[in-house]
């Protein structure tokens, strides 16, 4: 094993020297950052640097045929970053470039091979359509302005308490954060965690028999590294893990720390004082998105995708930021590469990078998609400040009345720590609701919603849509009508505050409307039937198509009930229909004087009799609406479903007591998180 590790280290050293630092991309990629060593930071150097930016942008326009709008936006961002460089840099452990000039790291591009050889693997069911291509990276793109805060059931955003990594952070907050530098210890920890992620992904290639295809997709030097025996990478994984644990023994500047020359740690990240690493990181993220996009279009096989991703992470000289991790989470999630995603989540946790709302949404969604209630419950606990929280603040930070709820002091064996809870956003609560519906059931989900609302969380129309789907599957028409009214109100607020071209696209499916209209017809609620029918048309559904769906659903529901012995009964059915084996003889009334738990939650938000059709302005502003064929409601497995009625789990896989009390009592969860694959709760 020692000899094998030696081979690994020598090969790794050769790989990093031979490959240079060019990222794998789609075609010859001209990078926006032309890095030059700066001996003196004066006006002459700044003018030269600006000339190089202009030259790089001109080449990018010519070779990539970018439209003028994108180029102008990119120039504006780069100009703002350069202006920020002229300000006094706030040092936080700034480190020099280890004796290497930046010119030695000039990028060398590699072309992406669009493999079509027989035997290569693609996610054929995820190919983009010409009509409505799905962009999983839509919420990840870097922004010069804060993202639009969605209308929700709580209230507006308080930008003073939003972390700079958030989509909703102000420009000033992001610029201040861009001037800060990581300590040596944090950079080395990132080197270790990304190297560990890279080795684990390479082991996936070995375990699945994808090595030949992966080697053919990368340059020769990196291919030689990949072809080493599996035992070499197993040993490297153990060595890197051990190195990561020993890092806690050193101070922030790593006094006395030494990384062996033949170490299995391939990554060597740094952050220069002038901020050039931001542009390298931008290029890395662009390249990763392009690789995933090629795979989505069936132009890059999965083995080649993983190999090129690991290569890019290795040759980058800038440490990944939260956007890098979000791209990996979104890309692997879309192709259902759950094991790779679990490795990314561990890298996020142990690299101690601050996640934003996109990260937390993707992490929670991963555990829902993999039916892992224990993993989901642990992260729910972290959102509440348990298990070490999501992020730690500086131990000397002041905890006062103004920061109550956001900053929480806890005692640990290593001393007092201050947990910094994430700012409550609708995007995170949507993922919480989806998991609660799957693991806890509808009624307990409503309790979870109320508790999170007390912490400042609000639901957007997207989160309410998950509840609406669940209510329709339960045939809880009272709560369905209440939630639908609330969705309409939030959509009205979103539409009124935005130009038409920027307005969010509604996604309420035809099946949801058909279920509610069927209930109206059975209950003789003609006025409500007309109102919901009109609202369905505002969502882009054809009137005749809606009525046909109502008739079809009535037949399918009757067939399902007969086949299942009427296990799922309407929530408001009479006593006689609750007898075992006896079907309901009459339809459930749409409204009932006794509210269910779900409607009690929403009754203070929106009346179930809200007049949807009265909003003429909303009707006029809707023009580009998705139809049912482009977006269907998600089922309990996280995948889109063709079923006429989405049926959620009736038997909960996790009780509230398990969520609150039976999860690991220790604040240290490494034993759970470091297992090879996600675990499920042991009910035995």
Secondary structure, DSSP 8 states (H G I E B T S, - for coil): -HHHHHHHHHHHHHHHHHHTT--EESSS---S------SS-SHHHHHHHHHHHHHHHHHHHHHH---HHHHHHHHHHHHHHHHHHTS----SS----TT--GGGG----EE------TT----GGG---SSS---TTTTTS--SS-------SS----GGGS-TTSTT--HHHHHHHHT----HHHHHHHHHHHHHHHHHHHHHHHHTT-HHHHHHTS-HHHHHHHTS-HHHHHHHHHHHHHHHHHGGGS-TT-TT----TT-S--------TTSHHHHHHHHHHHHHHHHHHHHHTTSS-HHHHHHHHHHHHHH-SS---HHHHHHHHHHHHHTT-HHHHHHHHHHHHHHT----HHHHHHHHHHHHHTT-HHHHHHHHHHHTT-TT-SEEE-TT----STTBTTEEEEEETTEEEEEE-----HHHHHHHHHHHHHHT-HHHHHHHHHHHHHTT----HHHHHHHHHHHHHHT-HHHHHHHHHHHHHHHHHHHHTS-GGGS------HHHHHHHHHHHHHTT-HHHHHHHHHHHHHTT--HHHHHHHHHHHHHHHHHHHHHTTS-S--TT--GGGGSTT---SS---S--SS--HHHHHHHTT--TT--GGG-HHHHHH--S---TTT---B-TTSSB---SS----SS-SS-HHHHHTSS--SS--HHHHTSSS-------
